[in-house]
Amino acid sequence: METELYKIRSLAKCTKAAYNLFNTNLKTILRHTWLPALVLAIITAAGQLLYINQPTAPISTAWTATGHWQWVLACVFIGLLTFVSGAWAYAAVVSLFNGLSVKRNIQRVFRLFLLFAAFIFVFGAIIAAITTLPMIMGNSDPAANTTMLYSGISTLLLVLLLIAAIPAYYSSLKYLIEPEQKIGCVLGKPYRKGWQHWGFLFITILLTGIIVAVLCLIVMAPNYLILLAHYANLQGISMGDASGLPSYFEILAFFASLISTFIYVYLSIWAFTVYYYVYGSIEAKLRAKTENTTILFGQSQEDTVALPEEVELK
């Protein structure tokens, strides 16, 4: 574990420490994560090709067309591969911080992903049920006020869910960084402690998200242009024009998605390091509060930091 992790820092200090950690250990990070990042990028690029080549049969016949069902099954298969490769890539990153092997971390990451997927599914079903409640009750043409009321309730529940999810950033990091923690801690005592630092976590998520989003607009620009060209071509075809896309369009789309996704993985790793130091800062504050001690900011300590001992990808 990095010795200066548990130190009270402001968001600016956390961001600076994350940059130093990422910059000074870039070769180590690349060596341990390039393979899962590349696999994830390839699968994502294959998914984009699948999306571009989706069936264009009319709605009335699409669900009975053999090609459509094959396309749906292919989408499910790509989705599962994306989930598995994403967990592998995430486990490879976590291994750099907690010192465990990728094999052990991938089990922990799978549990975390499945927990979040279950909550998203349950709350998504609840929100969908509330939105469609007027039609379920037999009112096929509900009044505008009724529709707005149920939509407003669904939106409020979604906002409350997002607010409640913010402390989970801290408890999830605690589960991943501390090997002795069980999956129950994500919604247990650490989650409740995360509420005490809700504002700090919210500002971190907001600012980090803005930075990553701006960088993604640049990184993903070639991919967005490819998709815009695809949509414009489909619109032209629907008006009776011939396809104007070159024969190498799919190859171009594949590599644009592959390169963009590969770079995005490393933007995500930088964001993870910011949360890593935010977690350490919160831990330091909690320990200081528990022990009734004063932790002073170091004025002359080195900002250069090191990762734990390297582990071999398995």
Secondary structure, 3 states (H helix, E strand, C coil): CCCCCCCCCCHHHHHHHHHHHHHHCHHHHHHHHHHHHHHHHHHHHHHHHHHHCCCCCCHHHHCCCHHHHHHHHHHHHHHHHHHHHHHHHHHHHHHHHHCCCHHHHHHHHHHHHHHHHHHHHHHHHHHHHHHCHHHHCCCCCCCHHHHHHHHHHHHHHHHHHHHHHCHHHHHHHHHHHCCCCCHHHHHCHHHHHHHCCHHHHHHHHHHHHHHHHHHHHHHCHHHHHHHHHHHHHHHHHHCCCCCCCCCCHHHHHHHHHHHHHHHHHHHHHHHHHHHHHHHHHHHHHHHHHHHCCCCCCCCCCCCCCCCCCCCCCC
